[in-house]
Amino acid sequence: PFMEHATAASKSFVKMSAQVTKDQNLQTTMQNLAVVTQEMNNMLKAMPNMSKDMSELVKHTSAIVSELNKIMPALGELAPEMPKATRRALEAIDEAVVVLKAMQKSFLLSGSTKEVREEEEKRRKAAEPANRMPASEGSGRESRD
């Protein structure tokens, strides 16, 4: 029985070694193993820095969560009033626009507003991409204004 097992083991070893050495597979395997080993060494060297960074990340995340926990009760109390407050804020902005437009029509401010509008128009044109066409030019239809 021992000789039978030894013979079977040696035949299996011969098959395995033939597969590994066929087409230089052993050489390729060893080269790849060397690359993987080097990368593992590099990763192990970086591990202490990674753990330090992770501890900083956890510390900052904990601080953020702590601050959010302080704010959440106040936001919970204000949440039902948010739609009304938003609506009123928009009304206030609309009213401010009306007042500013009225002020622009006064004699003292009319010249200054013209200069500001020209500066804003230049700044807006400089900020736009050069290849962008206005919608009226790119649509193929003529404007009716």
Protein Blocks (a to p, Z undefined) as FASTA:
>chain_A
ZZmmmmmmmmmmmmmmmmmmgghlmmmmmmmmmmmmmmmmmmmmmmmmmmmmmmmmmmmm
mmmmmmmmmmmmmmmmmmmmmmmmmmmmmmmmmmmmmmmmmmmmpmklmmmmmmmmmmmm
mmmmmmpcfklccfklmnopacfZZ
